[in-house]
Amino acid sequence: MPTITIKSDKPVVVIPSDEYDALRETIEVLSNRRLMSDIRAAIKEHEDGKSIDFEEFWRREMSEA
């Protein structure tokens, strides 16, 4: 089993690299004001019944083709 030795007075957290990458991506999204505004608007549209599910979208696309 690998051993990690760290000389620090601060607490250290060790997590798998894929979890670290996911956390960084989440922080990037949450830090992007425009993207968060778009996400909030989409959620509101969905809550207001102004959205359609994928099957309905696909049906409409195929009827127009």
ABEGO torsion letter per residue (X at the ends): XBBBBBBBABBBBBBBAAAAAAAAAAAAAAABAAAAAAAAAAAAAAAAGABBBAAAAAAAAAAAX
